[in-house]
Amino acid sequence: MASALSVFEGDQNLSFQERALSVVVGLGLAAAGAKPRPNPLLNVLALAAGAMLAIRGATGHCPMKAALAGPDGQARLASR
């Protein structure tokens, strides 16, 4: 059985700046979600999104960026 973090395995496809920004924003969002608020659903969403961003930055691999990039690393989307 694959672990929940297996989507973050693979080659690093983020630059140092993207990784650093992801970690900082992710930890900030998770910290904001840890504060008690009237709507607990927003707390859970903020904690989950913050954790995802922090893990993305720590591992250096973004599954969405990998899905949008071709095998050679070039963008698959057509530019106009």
C-alpha positions in Angstrom: 0.0 0.0 0.0 1.4 3.4 -1.0 1.7 6.1 1.7 -0.2 9.3 1.5 3.1 11.1 0.8 3.9 9.0 -2.2 2.6 11.7 -4.6 5.5 13.8 -3.5 8.1 11.2 -4.6 10.1 11.8 -7.7 12.6 14.3 -9.2 12.7 17.8 -7.7 10.9 20.1 -10.1 10.9 23.3 -8.0 13.5 26.0 -7.8 15.0 27.1 -4.5 12.8 30.2 -4.5 9.7 28.2 -5.1 10.6 25.8 -2.3 11.4 28.5 0.2 8.2 30.4 -0.5 6.2 27.2 -0.2 7.6 26.4 3.2 7.2 29.9 4.5 3.6 30.3 3.2 2.7 26.8 4.2 3.9 27.1 7.8 2.2 30.5 8.1 -1.1 29.2 6.8 -0.9 26.2 9.1 -0.2 28.4 12.1 -3.1 30.6 11.2 -5.3 27.5 10.9 -4.2 26.4 14.4 -5.9 29.4 16.0 -9.4 28.7 17.3 -12.0 30.3 15.0 -15.8 30.2 15.0 -15.8 27.9 11.9 -13.7 24.8 12.5 -14.0 23.8 8.8 -11.8 26.7 7.9 -9.2 25.7 10.5 -9.0 22.2 9.0 -8.8 23.5 5.4 -6.0 26.0 6.4 -4.1 23.3 8.3 -4.4 20.9 5.3 -3.4 23.5 2.7 -0.5 24.7 4.9 0.8 21.2 5.5 0.6 20.4 1.7 2.6 23.6 0.9 5.2 22.9 3.5 5.7 19.3 2.4 5.8 20.5 -1.3 8.6 22.9 -0.3 10.5 20.4 1.9 10.5 17.7 -0.8 11.0 20.0 -3.8 8.5 18.1 -5.8 5.1 19.4 -6.9 2.7 16.8 -8.4 0.7 19.5 -10.2 3.7 21.0 -11.8 4.9 17.6 -12.9 1.5 16.8 -14.4 1.5 20.1 -16.4 5.1 19.6 -17.6 6.0 17.2 -20.3 8.7 14.5 -19.9 11.4 16.9 -21.0 10.3 19.5 -18.4 8.8 21.8 -20.9 5.2 23.1 -20.4 2.6 21.0 -22.1 0.2 23.9 -22.4 0.3 25.7 -25.7 1.6 29.3 -25.5 0.0 32.0 -27.7 
